């Protein structure tokens, strides 16, 4: 169990899953921050949390599914394949929301156990991130029924909110990691020698 390393993996993984840096060349769109890298980092991070994760087996399975699905979606986008994958994307978004809820539950427990001043912030971020994931998922389901301008405004607003939430979440996780680093290691007692 290495909580400090786990927090770093989770912070970077979280950023990769929410931030998309795309460049479009002719008909090909290249995403330089693919979600599957974020899910790989989250998978590794969860593994390092040790006993803090009660449902580790299920969460790692969800991570693997999301790695596979997001890698396939990234490849489809990269090669310009236009397949009707809205249901797959919606299921992936719902799995992501469940995963993030469980992740932030673990992070809240870690913050509380370490008497961090960030425990309440992490608790609030848990609900904010889940709501954003679910809203993005819901809008992607009804996107074909929305006007282009409404869809653009909605995705822009939610995208900006998700970006702000991702940055705040990562900053808080790095601060939590630093707080844990600053705490002195327990001294060995005579009984443990």
Contact map, one row per residue, 1 for C-alpha under 8 A:
1110000000000000000000000000000000000000000000011110000000000000000000000000000000000000000000000000000000000000000000000000000000000000000000000000000000000000000000000000000000000000000000000
1111110000000000000000000000000000000000000000011100000000000000000000000000000000000000000000000000000000000000000000000000000000000000000000000000000000000000000000000000000000000000000000000
1111111000000000000000000000000000000000000000011000000000000000000000000000000000000000000000000000000000000000000000000000000000000000000000000000000000000000000000000000000010000000000000000
0111111100000000000000000000000000000000000000000000000000000000000000000000000000000000000000000000000000000000000000000000000000000000000000000000000000000000000000000000000010011000000000000
0111111110000000000000000000000000000000000010010000000000000000000000000000000000000000000000000000000000000000000000000000000000000000000000000000000000000000000000000000000000000000000000000
0111111111000000000000000000000000000000000111111000000000000000000000000000000000000000000000000000000000000000000000000000000000000000000000000000000000000000000000000000000000000000000000000
0011111111100000000000000000000000000000000010000000000000000000000000000000000000000000000000000000000000000000000000000000000000000000000000000000000000000000000000000000110010000000000000000
0001111111110000000000000000000000000000000010000000000000000000000000000000000000000000000000000000000000000000000000000000000000000000000000000000000000000000000000000000110010000000000000000
0000111111111000000000000000000000000000110110000000000000000000000000000000000000000000000000000000000000000000000000000000000000000000000000000000000000000000000000000000000000000000000000000
0000011111111100000000000000000000000000110011000000000000000000000000000000000000000000000000000000000000000000000000000000000000000000000000000000000000000000000000000000000000000000000000000
0000001111111110000000000000000000000000000000000000000000000000000000000000000000000000000000000000000000000000000000000000000000000000000000000000000000000000000000001110110000000000000000000
0000000111111111000000000000000000000100100000000000000000000000000000000000000000000000000000000000000000000000000000000000000000000000000000000000000000000000000000000100000000000000000000000
0000000011111111100000000000000000001111110000000000000000000000000000000000000000000000000000000000000000000000000000000000000000000000000000000000000000000000000000000000000000000000000000000
0000000001111111110000000000000000000100010000000000000000000000000000000000000000000000000000000000000000000000000000000000000000000000000000000000000000000000000001000100000000000000000000000
0000000000111111111000000000000000000100000000000000000000000000000000000000000000000000000000000000000000000000000000000000000000000000000000000000000000000000000001100100000000000000000000000
0000000000011111111100000000000011101110000000000000000000000000000000000000000000000000000000000000000000000000000000000000000000000000000000000000000000000000000000000000000000000000000000000
0000000000001111111100000000000011111110000000000000000000000000000000000000000000000000000000000000000000000000000000000000000000000000000000000000000000000000000000000000000000000000000000000
0000000000000111111100000000000000100000000000000000000000000000000000000000000000000000000000000000000000000000000000000000000000000000000000000000000000000000011001000000000000000000000000000
0000000000000011111110000000000010000000000000000000000000000000000000000000000000000000000000000000000000000000000000000000000000000000000000000000000000000000011001000000000000000000000000000
0000000000000001111111000000001111000000000000000000000000000000000000000000000000000000000000000000000000000000000000000000000000000000000000000000000000000000000000000000000000000000000000000
0000000000000000001111100000001110000000000000000000000000000000000000000000000000000000000000000000000000000000000000000000000000000000000000000000000000000000000000000000000000000000000000000
0000000000000000000111110000111110000000000000000000000000000000000000000000000000000000000000000000000000000000000000000000000000000000000000000000000000000000000000000000000000000000000000000
0000000000000000000011111000111100000000000000000000000000000000000000000000000000000000000000000000000000000000000000000000000000000000000000000000000000000000000000000000000000000000000000000
0000000000000000000001111111110000000000000000000000000000000000000000000000000000000000000000000000000000000000000000000000000000000000000000000000000000000000000000000000000000000000000000000
0000000000000000000000111111110000000000000000000000000000000000000000000000000000000000000000000000000000000000000000000000000000000000000000000000000000000000000000000000000000000000000000000
0000000000000000000000011111000000000000000000000000000000000000000000000000000000000000000000000000000000000000000000000000000000000000000000000000000000000000000000000000000000000000000000000
0000000000000000000000011111100000000000000000000000000000000000000000000000000100000000000000000000000000000000000000000000000000000000000000000000000000000000000000000000000000000000000000000
0000000000000000000000011111110000000000000000000000000000000000000000000000111100000000000000000000000000000000000000000000000000000000000000000000000000000000000000000000000000000000000000000
0000000000000000000001111011111000000000000000000000000000000000000000000000110100000000000000000000000000000000000000000000000000000000000000000000000000000000000000000000000000000000000000000
0000000000000000000001111001111100000000000000000000000000000000000000000000110000000000000000000000000000000000000000000000000000000000000000000000000000000000000000000000000000000000000000000
0000000000000000000111100000111111000000000000000000000000000000000000000100010000000000000000000000000000000000000000000000000000000000000000000000000000000000000000000000000000000000000000000
0000000000000000000111100000011111000000000000000000000000000000000000000000000000000000000000000000000000000000000000000000000000000000000000000000000000000000000000000000000000000000000000000
0000000000000001101111000000001111101000000000000000000000000000000000000000000000000000000000000000000000000000000000000000000000000000000000000000000000000000000000000000000000000000000000000
0000000000000001100100000000001111111100000000000000000000000000000001100100000000000000000000000000000000000000000000000000000000000000000000000000000000000000000000000000000000000000000000000
0000000000000001110000000000000011111110000000000000000000000000001001100100000000000000000000000000000000000000000000000000000000000000000000000000000000000000000000000000000000000000000000000
0000000000000000100000000000000001111111000000000000000000000000011101100000000000000000000000000000000000000000000000000000000000000000000000000000000000000000000000000000000000000000000000000
0000000000001001100000000000000011111111100000000000000000000000001000000000000000000000000000000000000000000000000000000000000000000000000000000000000000000000000000000000000000000000000000000
0000000000011111100000000000000001111111110000000000000000000000000000000000000000000000000000000000000000000000000000000000000000000000000000000000000000000000000000000000000000000000000000000
0000000000001001100000000000000000111111111000000000000000000011011000000000000000000000000000000000000000000000000000000000000000000000000000000000000000000000000000000000000000000000000000000
0000000000001000000000000000000000011111111100000000000000000011001000000000000000000000000000000000000000000000000000000000000000000000000000000000000000000000000000000000000000000000000000000
0000000011011000000000000000000000001111111110000000000000000000000000000000000000000000000000000000000000000000000000000000000000000000000000000000000000000000000000000000000000000000000000000
0000000011001100000000000000000000000111111111000000000000000010000000000000000000000000000000000000000000000000000000000000000000000000000000000000000000000000000000000000000000000000000000000
0000000000000000000000000000000000000011111111100000000000010011000000000000000000000000000000000000000000000000000000000000000000000000000000000000000000000000000000000000000000000000000000000
0000010010000000000000000000000000000001111111110000000000000000000000000000000000000000000000000000000000000000000000000000000000000000000000000000000000000000000000000000000000000000000000000
0000111111000000000000000000000000000000111111111000000000000000000000000000000000000000000000000000000000000000000000000000000000000000000000000000000000000000000000000000000000000000000000000
0000010001000000000000000000000000000000011111111100100100010000000000000000000000000000000000000000000000000000000000000000000000000000000000000000000000000000000000000000000000000000000000000
0000010000000000000000000000000000000000001111111100000100010000000000000000000000000000000000000000000000000000000000000000000000000000000000000000000000000000000000000000000000000000000000000
1110110000000000000000000000000000000000000111111100000000000000000000000000000000000000000000000000000000000000000000000000000000000000000000000000000000000000000000000000000000000000000000000
1110010000000000000000000000000000000000000011111111100000000000000000000000000000000000000000000000000000000000000000000000000000000000000000000000000000000000000000000000000000000000000000000
1100000000000000000000000000000000000000000001111111100000000000000000000000000000000000000000000000000000000000000000000000000000000000000000000000000000000000000000000000000000000000000000000
1000000000000000000000000000000000000000000000001111110000000000000000000000000000000000000000000000000000000000000000000000000000000000000000000000000000000000000000000000000000000000000000000
0000000000000000000000000000000000000000000000001111110000000000000000000000000000000000000000000000000001001100000000000000000000000000000000000000000000000000000000000000000000000000000000000
0000000000000000000000000000000000000000000001001111111100000000000000000000000000000000000000000000000001000000000000000000000000000000000000000000000000000000000000000000000000000000000000000
0000000000000000000000000000000000000000000000000011111100000000000000000000000000000000000000000000000000000000000000000000000000000000000000000000000000000000000000000000000000000000000000000
0000000000000000000000000000000000000000000000000000111111100000000000000000000000000000000000000000000000000000000000000000000000000000000000000000000000000000000000000000000000000000000000000
0000000000000000000000000000000000000000000001100000111111110000000000000000000000000000000000000000000000000000000000000000000000000000000000000000000000000000000000000000000000000000000000000
0000000000000000000000000000000000000000000000000000001111111000000000000000000000000000000000000000000000000000000000000000000000000000000000000000000000000000000000000000000000000000000000000
0000000000000000000000000000000000000000000000000000001111111100000000000000000000000000000000000000000000000000000000000000000000000000000000000000000000000000000000000000000000000000000000000
0000000000000000000000000000000000000000000000000000001111111110000000000000000000000000000000000010000000000000000000000000000000000000000000000000000000000000000000000000000000000000000000000
0000000000000000000000000000000000000000001001100000000111111111000000000000000000000000000000000000000000000000000000000000000000000000000000000000000000000000000000000000000000000000000000000
0000000000000000000000000000000000000000000000000000000011111111100000000000000000000000000000000000000000000000000000000000000000000000000000000000000000000000000000000000000000000000000000000
0000000000000000000000000000000000000000000000000000000001111111110000000000000000000000000000100010000000000000000000000000000000000000000000000000000000000000000000000000000000000000000000000
0000000000000000000000000000000000000011011000000000000000111111111000000000000000000000000000000010000000000000000000000000000000000000000000000000000000000000000000000000000000000000000000000
0000000000000000000000000000000000000011001000000000000000011111111100000000000000000000000000000000000000000000000000000000000000000000000000000000000000000000000000000000000000000000000000000
0000000000000000000000000000000000000000000000000000000000001111111110000000000000000000000000000000000000000000000000000000000000000000000000000000000000000000000000000000000000000000000000000
0000000000000000000000000000000000010010000000000000000000000111111111000000000000000000000100110000000000000000000000000000000000000000000000000000000000000000000000000000000000000000000000000
0000000000000000000000000000000000111011000000000000000000000011111111100000000000000000000000000000000000000000000000000000000000000000000000000000000000000000000000000000000000000000000000000
0000000000000000000000000000000000010000000000000000000000000001111111110000000000000000000000000000000000000000000000000000000000000000000000000000000000000000000000000000000000000000000000000
0000000000000000000000000000000000000000000000000000000000000000111111111000000000000000000100000000000000000000000000000000000000000000000000000000000000000000000000000000000000000000000000000
0000000000000000000000000000000001110000000000000000000000000000011111111100000000000000000000000000000000000000000000000000000000000000000000000000000000000000000000000000000000000000000000000
0000000000000000000000000000000001110000000000000000000000000000001111111110000000000000000000000000000000000000000000000000000000000000000000000000000000000000000000000000000000000000000000000
0000000000000000000000000000000000000000000000000000000000000000000111111111000000000000000000000000000000000000000000000000000000000000000000000000000000000000000000000000000000000000000000000
0000000000000000000000000000000000000000000000000000000000000000000011111111100000000000000000000000000000000000000000000000000000000000000000000000000000000000000000000000000000000000000000000
0000000000000000000000000000001001100000000000000000000000000000000001111111110000000000000000000000000000000000000000000000000000000000000000000000000000000000000000000000000000000000000000000
0000000000000000000000000000000000000000000000000000000000000000000000111111111000000000000000000000000000000000000000000000000000000000000000000000000000000000000000000000000000000000000000000
0000000000000000000000000000000000000000000000000000000000000000000000011111111111100000000000000000000000000000000000000000000000000000000000000000000000000000000000000000000000000000000000000
0000000000000000000000000001110000000000000000000000000000000000000000001111111111000000000000000000000000000000000000000000000000000000000000000000000000000000000000000000000000000000000000000
0000000000000000000000000001111000000000000000000000000000000000000000000111111110000000000000000000000000000000000000000000000000000000000000000000000000000000000000000000000000000000000000000
0000000000000000000000000001000000000000000000000000000000000000000000000011111110000000000000000000000000000000000000000000000000000000000000000000000000000000000000000000000000000000000000000
0000000000000000000000000011100000000000000000000000000000000000000000000001111111000000000000000000000000000000000000000000000000000000000000000000000000000000000000000000000000000000000000000
0000000000000000000000000000000000000000000000000000000000000000000000000001111111100000000000000000000000000000000000000000000000000000000000000000000000000000000000000000000000000000000000000
0000000000000000000000000000000000000000000000000000000000000000000000000001100111110000000000000000000000000000000000000000000000000000000000000000000000000000000000000000000000000000000000000
0000000000000000000000000000000000000000000000000000000000000000000000000001000011111000000000000000000000000000000000000000000000000000000000000000000000000000000000000000000000000000000000000
0000000000000000000000000000000000000000000000000000000000000000000000000000000001111110000000000000000000000000000000000000000000000000000000000000000000000000000000000000000000000000000000000
0000000000000000000000000000000000000000000000000000000000000000000000000000000000111111100000000000000000000000000000000000000000000000000000000000000000000000000000000000000000000000000000000
0000000000000000000000000000000000000000000000000000000000000000000000000000000000011111110000000000000000000000000000000000000000000000000110000000000000000000000000000000000000000000000000000
0000000000000000000000000000000000000000000000000000000000000000000000000000000000011111111000000000000000000000000000000000000000000000000010000000000000000000000000000000000000000000000000000
0000000000000000000000000000000000000000000000000000000000000000000000000000000000001111111100000000000000000000000000000000000000000000000000000000000000000000000000000000000000000000000000000
0000000000000000000000000000000000000000000000000000000000000000000000000000000000001111111110000000000000000000000000000000000000000000100000000000000000000000000000000000000000000000000000000
0000000000000000000000000000000000000000000000000000000000000000000000000000000000000111111111000000000000000000000000000000000000000000110110000000000000000000000000000000000000000000000000000
0000000000000000000000000000000000000000000000000000000000000000000000000000000000000011111111100000000000000000000000000000000000000000000000000000000000000000000000000000000000000000000000000
0000000000000000000000000000000000000000000000000000000000000000010010000000000000000001111111110000000000000000000000000000000000000000000000000000000000000000000000000000000000000000000000000
0000000000000000000000000000000000000000000000000000000000000000000000000000000000000000111111111000000000000000000000000000000000001101100000000000000000000000000000000000000000000000000000000
0000000000000000000000000000000000000000000000000000000000000000000000000000000000000000011111111100000000000000000000000000000000001100100000000000000000000000000000000000000000000000000000000
0000000000000000000000000000000000000000000000000000000000000100010000000000000000000000001111111110000000000000000000000000000000000000000000000000000000000000000000000000000000000000000000000
0000000000000000000000000000000000000000000000000000000000000000010000000000000000000000000111111111000000000000000000000000000000001000000000000000000000000000000000000000000000000000000000000
0000000000000000000000000000000000000000000000000000000000000000000000000000000000000000000011111111100000000000000000000000000011101100000000000000000000000000000000000000000000000000000000000
0000000000000000000000000000000000000000000000000000000000000000000000000000000000000000000001111111110000000000000000000000000001000000000000000000000000000000000000000000000000000000000000000
0000000000000000000000000000000000000000000000000000000000100110000000000000000000000000000000111111111000000000000000000000000000000000000000000000000000000000000000000000000000000000000000000
0000000000000000000000000000000000000000000000000000000000000000000000000000000000000000000000011111111100000000000000000000010011000000000000000000000000000000000000000000000000000000000000000
0000000000000000000000000000000000000000000000000000000000000000000000000000000000000000000000001111111110000000000000000000011011000000000000000000000000000000000000000000000000000000000000000
0000000000000000000000000000000000000000000000000000000000000000000000000000000000000000000000000111111111000000000000000000000000000000000000000000000000000000000000000000000000000000000000000
0000000000000000000000000000000000000000000000000000000000000000000000000000000000000000000000000011111111100000000000000000000000000000000000000000000000000000000000000000000000000000000000000
0000000000000000000000000000000000000000000000000000000000000000000000000000000000000000000000000001111111110000000000000110110000000000000000000000000000000000000000000000000000000000000000000
0000000000000000000000000000000000000000000000000000000000000000000000000000000000000000000000000000111111111000000000000010010000000000000000000000000000000000000000000000000000000000000000000
0000000000000000000000000000000000000000000000000001100000000000000000000000000000000000000000000000011111111100000000000000000000000000000000000000000000000000000000000000000000000000000000000
0000000000000000000000000000000000000000000000000000000000000000000000000000000000000000000000000000001111111110000000000100000000000000000000000000000000000000000000000000000000000000000000000
0000000000000000000000000000000000000000000000000000000000000000000000000000000000000000000000000000000111111111000000110110000000000000000000000000000000000000000000000000000000000000000000000
0000000000000000000000000000000000000000000000000001000000000000000000000000000000000000000000000000000011111111100000100000000000000000000000000000000000000000000000000000000000000000000000000
0000000000000000000000000000000000000000000000000001000000000000000000000000000000000000000000000000000001111111110000000000000000000000000000000000000000000000000000000000000000000000000000000
0000000000000000000000000000000000000000000000000000000000000000000000000000000000000000000000000000000000111111111111100000000000000000000000000000000000000000000000000000000100000000000000000
0000000000000000000000000000000000000000000000000000000000000000000000000000000000000000000000000000000000011111111100100000000000000000000000000000000000000000000000000000000000000000000000000
0000000000000000000000000000000000000000000000000000000000000000000000000000000000000000000000000000000000001111111100000000000000000000000000000000000000000000000000000000000000000000000000000
0000000000000000000000000000000000000000000000000000000000000000000000000000000000000000000000000000000000000111111100000000000000000000000000000000000000000000000000000000000000010000000000000
0000000000000000000000000000000000000000000000000000000000000000000000000000000000000000000000000000000000000011111110100000000000000000000000000000000000000000000000000000000000000000000000000
0000000000000000000000000000000000000000000000000000000000000000000000000000000000000000000000000000000000000011111111100000000000000000000000000000000000000000000000000000000100100000000000000
0000000000000000000000000000000000000000000000000000000000000000000000000000000000000000000000000000000000000010001111110000000000000000000000000000000000000000000000000000000000000000000000000
0000000000000000000000000000000000000000000000000000000000000000000000000000000000000000000000000000000000000010000111111100000000000000000000000000000000000000000000000001000100000000000000000
0000000000000000000000000000000000000000000000000000000000000000000000000000000000000000000000000000000000011011001111111110000000000000000000000000000000000000000000000000000000000000000000000
0000000000000000000000000000000000000000000000000000000000000000000000000000000000000000000000000000000000010000000011111111000000000000000000000000000000000000000000000000000000000000000000000
0000000000000000000000000000000000000000000000000000000000000000000000000000000000000000000000000000000000000000000001111111100000000000000000000000000000000000000000000001000000000000000000000
0000000000000000000000000000000000000000000000000000000000000000000000000000000000000000000000000000000100110000000001111111110000000000000000000000000000000000000000001001000000000000000000000
0000000000000000000000000000000000000000000000000000000000000000000000000000000000000000000000000000000110010000000000111111111000000000000000000000000000000000000000000000000000000000000000000
0000000000000000000000000000000000000000000000000000000000000000000000000000000000000000000000000000000000000000000000011111111100000000000000000000000000000000000000000000000000000000000000000
0000000000000000000000000000000000000000000000000000000000000000000000000000000000000000000000000000000100000000000000001111111110000000000000000000000000000000000010001000000000000000000000000
0000000000000000000000000000000000000000000000000000000000000000000000000000000000000000000000000001100110000000000000000111111111000000000000000000000000000000000000000000000000000000000000000
0000000000000000000000000000000000000000000000000000000000000000000000000000000000000000000000000000100000000000000000000011111111100000000000000000000000000000000000000000000000000000000000000
0000000000000000000000000000000000000000000000000000000000000000000000000000000000000000000000000000000000000000000000000001111111110000000000000000000000000000000010000000000000000000000000000
0000000000000000000000000000000000000000000000000000000000000000000000000000000000000000000000001001100000000000000000000000111111111000000000000000000000000000010010000000000000000000000000000
0000000000000000000000000000000000000000000000000000000000000000000000000000000000000000000000001101100000000000000000000000011111111100000000000000000000000000000000000000000000000000000000000
0000000000000000000000000000000000000000000000000000000000000000000000000000000000000000000000001000000000000000000000000000001111111110000000000000000000000000000000000000000000000000000000000
0000000000000000000000000000000000000000000000000000000000000000000000000000000000000000000000000000000000000000000000000000000111111111000000000000000000000100110000000000000000000000000000000
0000000000000000000000000000000000000000000000000000000000000000000000000000000000000000000011011000000000000000000000000000000011111111100000000000000000000000000000000000000000000000000000000
0000000000000000000000000000000000000000000000000000000000000000000000000000000000000000000011001000000000000000000000000000000001111111110000000000000000000000000000000000000000000000000000000
0000000000000000000000000000000000000000000000000000000000000000000000000000000000000000000000000000000000000000000000000000000000111111111000000000000000000100000000000000000000000000000000000
0000000000000000000000000000000000000000000000000000000000000000000000000000000000000000000010000000000000000000000000000000000000011111111100000000000000100100000000000000000000000000000000000
0000000000000000000000000000000000000000000000000000000000000000000000000000000000000000110011000000000000000000000000000000000000001111111110000000000000000000000000000000000000000000000000000
0000000000000000000000000000000000000000000000000000000000000000000000000000000000000000010000000000000000000000000000000000000000000111111111000000000000000000000000000000000000000000000000000
0000000000000000000000000000000000000000000000000000000000000000000000000000000000000000000000000000000000000000000000000000000000000011111111100000000000000000000000000000000000000000000000000
0000000000000000000000000000000000000000000000000000000000000000000000000000000000000100010000000000000000000000000000000000000000000001111111100000000000000000000000000000000000000000000000000
0000000000000000000000000000000000000000000000000000000000000000000000000000000000000110010000000000000000000000000000000000000000000000111111110000000000000000000000000000000000000000000000000
0000000000000000000000000000000000000000000000000000000000000000000000000000000000000000000000000000000000000000000000000000000000000000011111111100000000000000000000000000000000000000000000000
0000000000000000000000000000000000000000000000000000000000000000000000000000000000000000000000000000000000000000000000000000000000000000001111111100001000000000000000000000000000000000000000000
0000000000000000000000000000000000000000000000000000000000000000000000000000000000000000000000000000000000000000000000000000000000000000000011111110000000000000000000000000000000000000000000000
0000000000000000000000000000000000000000000000000000000000000000000000000000000000000000000000000000000000000000000000000000000000000000000001111110000000000000000000000000000000000000000000000
0000000000000000000000000000000000000000000000000000000000000000000000000000000000000000000000000000000000000000000000000000000000000000000001111111011000000000000000000000000000000000000000000
0000000000000000000000000000000000000000000000000000000000000000000000000000000000000000000000000000000000000000000000000000000000000000000000011111111000000000000000000000000000000000000000000
0000000000000000000000000000000000000000000000000000000000000000000000000000000000000000000000000000000000000000000000000000000000000000000000000111111100000000000000000000000000000000000000000
0000000000000000000000000000000000000000000000000000000000000000000000000000000000000000000000000000000000000000000000000000000000000000000000000011111110000000000000000000000000000000000000000
0000000000000000000000000000000000000000000000000000000000000000000000000000000000000000000000000000000000000000000000000000000000000000000000000111111111000000000000000000000000000000000000000
0000000000000000000000000000000000000000000000000000000000000000000000000000000000000000000000000000000000000000000000000000000000000000000000100111111111100000000000000000000000000000000000000
0000000000000000000000000000000000000000000000000000000000000000000000000000000000000000000000000000000000000000000000000000000000000000000000000001111111110000000000000000000000000000000000000
0000000000000000000000000000000000000000000000000000000000000000000000000000000000000000000000000000000000000000000000000000000000000000000000000000111111111000000000000000000000000000000000000
0000000000000000000000000000000000000000000000000000000000000000000000000000000000000000000000000000000000000000000000000000000000000000000000000000011111111100000000000000000000000000000000000
0000000000000000000000000000000000000000000000000000000000000000000000000000000000000000000000000000000000000000000000000000000000000001000000000000001111111110000000000000000000000000000000000
0000000000000000000000000000000000000000000000000000000000000000000000000000000000000000000000000000000000000000000000000000000000000000000000000000000111111111000000000000000000000000000000000
0000000000000000000000000000000000000000000000000000000000000000000000000000000000000000000000000000000000000000000000000000000000000000000000000000000011111111100000000000000000000000000000000
0000000000000000000000000000000000000000000000000000000000000000000000000000000000000000000000000000000000000000000000000000000000010011000000000000000001111111110000000000000000000000000000000
0000000000000000000000000000000000000000000000000000000000000000000000000000000000000000000000000000000000000000000000000000000000000000000000000000000000111111111000000000000000000000000000000
0000000000000000000000000000000000000000000000000000000000000000000000000000000000000000000000000000000000000000000000000000000000000000000000000000000000011111111100000000000000000000000000000
0000000000000000000000000000000000000000000000000000000000000000000000000000000000000000000000000000000000000000000000000000000000010000000000000000000000001111111110000000000000000000000000000
0000000000000000011000000000000000000000000000000000000000000000000000000000000000000000000000000000000000000000000000000000000010010000000000000000000000000111111111000000000000000000000000000
0000000000000000011000000000000000000000000000000000000000000000000000000000000000000000000000000000000000000000000000000000000000000000000000000000000000000011111111100000000000000000000000000
0000000000000000000000000000000000000000000000000000000000000000000000000000000000000000000000000000000000000000000000000000000000000000000000000000000000000001111111110000000000000000000000000
0000000000000000000000000000000000000000000000000000000000000000000000000000000000000000000000000000000000000000000000000000100110000000000000000000000000000000111111111000000000000000000000000
0000000000000110011000000000000000000000000000000000000000000000000000000000000000000000000000000000000000000000000000000000000000000000000000000000000000000000011111111100000000000000000000000
0000000000000010000000000000000000000000000000000000000000000000000000000000000000000000000000000000000000000000000000000000000000000000000000000000000000000000001111111110000000000000000000000
0000000000000000000000000000000000000000000000000000000000000000000000000000000000000000000000000000000000000000000000000000000000000000000000000000000000000000000111111111000000000000000000000
0000000000100000000000000000000000000000000000000000000000000000000000000000000000000000000000000000000000000000000000000100100000000000000000000000000000000000000011111111100000000000000000000
0000000000110110000000000000000000000000000000000000000000000000000000000000000000000000000000000000000000000000000000000000000000000000000000000000000000000000000001111111110000000000000000000
0000000000100000000000000000000000000000000000000000000000000000000000000000000000000000000000000000000000000000000000000000000000000000000000000000000000000000000000111111111000000000000000000
0000000000000000000000000000000000000000000000000000000000000000000000000000000000000000000000000000000000000000000001001100000000000000000000000000000000000000000000011111111100000000000000000
0000001100100000000000000000000000000000000000000000000000000000000000000000000000000000000000000000000000000000000000000000000000000000000000000000000000000000000000001111111110000000000000000
0000001100100000000000000000000000000000000000000000000000000000000000000000000000000000000000000000000000000000000000000000000000000000000000000000000000000000000000000111111111000000000000000
0000000000000000000000000000000000000000000000000000000000000000000000000000000000000000000000000000000000000000000000000000000000000000000000000000000000000000000000000011111111100000000000000
0000000000000000000000000000000000000000000000000000000000000000000000000000000000000000000000000000000000000010000101000000000000000000000000000000000000000000000000000001111111110000000000000
0011001100000000000000000000000000000000000000000000000000000000000000000000000000000000000000000000000000000000000000000000000000000000000000000000000000000000000000000000111111111000000000000
0000000000000000000000000000000000000000000000000000000000000000000000000000000000000000000000000000000000000000000000000000000000000000000000000000000000000000000000000000011111111100000000000
0000000000000000000000000000000000000000000000000000000000000000000000000000000000000000000000000000000000000000000100000000000000000000000000000000000000000000000000000000001111111110000000000
0001000000000000000000000000000000000000000000000000000000000000000000000000000000000000000000000000000000000000010000000000000000000000000000000000000000000000000000000000000111111110000000000
0001000000000000000000000000000000000000000000000000000000000000000000000000000000000000000000000000000000000000000000000000000000000000000000000000000000000000000000000000000011111111000000000
0000000000000000000000000000000000000000000000000000000000000000000000000000000000000000000000000000000000000000000000000000000000000000000000000000000000000000000000000000000001111111000000000
0000000000000000000000000000000000000000000000000000000000000000000000000000000000000000000000000000000000000000000000000000000000000000000000000000000000000000000000000000000000111111100000000
0000000000000000000000000000000000000000000000000000000000000000000000000000000000000000000000000000000000000000000000000000000000000000000000000000000000000000000000000000000000001111110000000
0000000000000000000000000000000000000000000000000000000000000000000000000000000000000000000000000000000000000000000000000000000000000000000000000000000000000000000000000000000000000011111000000
0000000000000000000000000000000000000000000000000000000000000000000000000000000000000000000000000000000000000000000000000000000000000000000000000000000000000000000000000000000000000001111100000
0000000000000000000000000000000000000000000000000000000000000000000000000000000000000000000000000000000000000000000000000000000000000000000000000000000000000000000000000000000000000000111110000
0000000000000000000000000000000000000000000000000000000000000000000000000000000000000000000000000000000000000000000000000000000000000000000000000000000000000000000000000000000000000000011111011
0000000000000000000000000000000000000000000000000000000000000000000000000000000000000000000000000000000000000000000000000000000000000000000000000000000000000000000000000000000000000000001111111
0000000000000000000000000000000000000000000000000000000000000000000000000000000000000000000000000000000000000000000000000000000000000000000000000000000000000000000000000000000000000000000111111
0000000000000000000000000000000000000000000000000000000000000000000000000000000000000000000000000000000000000000000000000000000000000000000000000000000000000000000000000000000000000000000011111
0000000000000000000000000000000000000000000000000000000000000000000000000000000000000000000000000000000000000000000000000000000000000000000000000000000000000000000000000000000000000000000111111
0000000000000000000000000000000000000000000000000000000000000000000000000000000000000000000000000000000000000000000000000000000000000000000000000000000000000000000000000000000000000000000111111
